[in-house]
């Protein structure tokens, strides 16, 4: 949970009433002291799951925040690693922690790259995109990769309706929808808008061949399915990027 060095309740409230970009600018100095930073255990498990698919050349962390994803990219990539994020505050914190990496401020829905990377990853950012934005987002990542390049991200199994987590996430999403209906600017952050089936369809439409790899370190559910999967989407050679559906 939050450490004593993390944000106060008041600071979190101010962030939640801001835009996504401004909210993360405000949170950036204390972000690494919150539970929102992707844990090292998750990053290391993804590194080991991806290792047999490498080595890779250059790597990209999409919506990099303060740069936690470089813990995955650096052991796998022998070329330049780059982080891209919309928040100048988050990038400033990332740059201070790792000045050797390349940090770029840009919207993930309009990435300033073309065929530049062999591996792209993203952690914990997809809730900031509405389902209607997902095809365009995937098309942007597809365009940023070289033919044969890989886009990888973890995806947890949805909690069953009988679990407290199911109702916690549902309650958060409902509260966020009410907030966005009553307050401007909107703060887009939802936990239940990234279902596996829809994600696979949108990745395929963008020109990716999709594979699901179990992350065995996190165990399996009672039905035998993995608790966490790594979605591995490979850009098909010669496949052009398709735009989002109208």
Phi, psi and omega in degrees: 000199182287139175270169177300338179275356182281179183291151175280169178299321179297318180296321177294324179295315178299319178299314184294338180264007178257178171287167178301313182297309181295322180299318180284331172302317181290322184281339190311313184299338182243006187301320184290353177256022178241165176284000181283338178290133181298125183296150179301326180299319179292314181299318181292322179295322178292320177303313182290328178290325181277339189305318180295344180272348183265197004283164180245162175275260181269151184231150182230130172257111183275126186060061193286341184059229180273008170098018181300327184296343179292343174295331175276318185291318188299317180290343186258337188248130178266357178252200182294139172249140187227140172244138179233134181205157179278333185274118177296325180295317179294320179294324178297318178294321179295317181295322179295322182283330184215080183290347182281339180282167178259121184246130185231130176268117181195158174279131180297342178278358177211066184290136182271042182229151176217111178056042189254348191229154177257337179217131173235140178229163174204141185225118169071017186251347191290340176293347179274003180239131177291154180306325180292340180271347187298315179301318179294322177299313180294325178296323178294318178294318178304315181293331181283343182268151169285157174307132184087354179292158187245136171245120186230142176201150180278149178217119181278152175293142180295140179291147179290153182302338181279352184271148176300327181297322179304313184286330176296313180293320177298315180297320178297313182296321178296315179299321180293322178293321177295315178304315183287337176283336186252345190225140175235144003284159179290153172239101185276113175200104181232148183258350188238030184243022185226060183286146185303314184298313179296322179296316180298319180296317181291324176295316179297320179296326179286350177108019181258147165264125192252134175230144178247123180248125178292140174260088191296337180302334184260008171078187182231157178281168181304332180277001178093352179280152182295144173289326178226140174239153169257118176279120180244109182249118183254129177294123180290132177301132177080358182272124179283155179284131178262146179282170179294156178292146178263000000 
